[in-house]
Amino acid sequence: MVPGSDELAALQLVGEYAAEGEWDRVVIDTAPTGHTLRLLALPDVLTESLSTVSKVRHEVRSLVASARSLVFGPAAYLGREERVAELERLDAQLSTVSEVLRDPERTDFRVVLVPERLAIAETERLVAELRRFRVPVDTLIVNRVLETVDPRCERCSRRKALQEERIADLRQAFPNLGVRRLPDLGNEVADRAALARLGAELG
């Protein structure tokens, strides 16, 4: 598989959803930070690459066309315009995706993390890169928060206190971002009831 093909397919799917206008809201659960950043960088990288290819093609087209026509005759031109048109369609689609991702009226990137030191450090990196890509982000969602614990369980109480410290650190690190909390449900959220409960928590 060509490197970046997964990200390209994902971006094309985003573009299709944006163009259809069938849904009120499309929720995309992105991969971990590294994959997400590659996904966000891909439109600019490919657009620049396609632009370079287009410029080079324009500069050498007449020379190559002359040489190919001498060797292959009319067959030298078969399929070439179709390939160029496909690249141009891809370039236009990626430009549309970039506009959607950077439009605060259409995109809201919400970073989900657990209340741990390493997760906060990773979030700082991700938010910095999102801002560099001009992707709007204004909310952090802290998942698996212990809301109530048995006071007889010292370990549970210590863990809850540590989580509260980390959430306070998070608010201090991102004073301009909203911080929402989601309770630890104890199990993986994989059914409608659990999703409904999380939806109610998020309001």
N, C-alpha and C positions, 0 to 999 in steps of 0.2 A: 504494500500500500504506500502511495506517495505521501511523504511527510506533509502534514497540514491538511490532508484531504478530509479528515473528520471535522476539523474546524470549518473548512470551506463548506461542507455539506450542512453543518449547523447554521452557518450564516445565511446560506441560501434558503433554508427553512424559515429563519426569522424574516427574511425578505418576503417570502411567500405569504406568511401570516399577516405582515404589515400591509401588503398590497391587497389582500382579500377584504379586509375590513369586516369580516364576518363576526368576530368576537369582540366583546366589550373590553376584555382584558386577557392578555396572554402571559402566563407565568412560566418562566424558564428557570429550571433548577440547574445552575451551572456547576461545572466540575470544580475540584480544588483550585487554589489560587493560581498555580503555575499554568494549568490548562486554560483557565479563564483569561489570564493575561495574554496568552498566545491567541486565543479567540478574538479578543478585542483589538489586538495589534494587526490581525490578518487583513482587514479591509484596507488599511493604509499601506501595508507592505505590498499587497497585490496590486492596488491601484497604481502605486509608484512603479512597480515592476512592469505592469501592462503599459503604462505611459512610456517607459523607457523602450520597451519592445516596439511600440508604435512609432516612436521617433526613429529608431534604428531601421525599422522596416521601411519607413518613408524614404530615408536617406539612401538605402541600398536597393530599393525596389526596382528602379529603372535599370541599374547595372545587372542585377540578378535576373530580371525578366528578360533582358536581352540575351544573356548567356544561356538561360534555360530554353528560350525559344529557339536558339540556334541548334541546341542539342535535341530537344524533345518536340519542338514544333508546338501546335495548339494544345497538346496534352499537358504542357507545363502550367497551364492556367486552371486546370481542373481542380475544384475543391478549395482553391486558395481563398477566394472571397468568402466562402462559407465559414472557413476557420477564422478569418478576420472578424466576420460578423458575430461569431460566437464569443470571441474575446471581448468585443465591444459590448455585447449584452451582459456579460459577466461583470465588466467594469461598471456599467450603469447600475446593475443590481447591487453591487457592493457599495457604491456611492449612496444609494438609497438606504441601505442598512446602516451606514455610518451616520447619516442624518437622523435616522430613527433613534439610534443608541445615544445620540448627543442632545436630543430634544427633551427638555425637562417636562414638556407637556405630554409626552408620549412614553417616556422611560423613567422608571424609578428603580435604581439598583439598590437592593437591600442586602447588606452583609450579615450573614448568620454565623455566629461563633458561640463557643462554650466559654464559661467564665474561668479561663485559665491563662497563666502568664504567656505561654507560647502562642496561644490562639490570639491574644491581644497584639503581640508583636507581629504576627502574620496579618492581622487586620490593618495595622498601621501601614504595612507595605502595600496591601491591596488598595486601601483608600487613596494612598499617595499616587498609585498608578492609575486608578480610576480618574482622579482629578487631572492627571497628565493627559489622559485620553479624552478629557472633557465629558466623561460619562457622569450624569447627575446621580449623586448618592447623598441622602439626607437622613437615613435611618439605619441603626444597628440593632440587630435582634439577638439577644442573648438567650441561648437555648439551654434546656436541661437545668434550670435553676431550682434549687431546693427551696420551696416556699414554706413548708412546715416540716418539722422533724420531731421525733420523740425526744423530749428533754432528758430521758434516761439514757439515751445513746450519745455518749461523749464524742465518739468518732463522727457521728452525723452532725452534731452541733458544731464541731470544729470545721467540718467541711462546709457547712452553711456559712459560718463566719468568714471563712477564706473566700468563698464565692462573693460575698458582699464586699469584701476588700477589693477583689478583682473588678467587680462592677463599678466601684467607686473610682478605681484606676482608669477604667475605660471612659467614664464620664469626664475625667480630668484630661485624658488624652484627646478626646473629641468633644470639646465644649459646644461646638456648633452643630452637632449631630444629635438627633433624637435617639434615645436608647429604650428599646422595648424588651420586656422579659417574657419568656415562655417557661412554664413549669416543667419539671422533670416528670414525665408521665410513667416512667419506669419501664416502658416497653417501646419498641419501634412504632412510629406512627405509620400505620399501613392500612387503616380501614376508615370508612366514612365517619364513624363516631369520633375517633381520635382527631381526624382532620377538622371536624365540626367544632370540637373543643378548642383546638388551636386557633381556629378562625375566630371563635368568640373571644379568646384571650387577646387577639390582635385587634379586635374591634372592627 
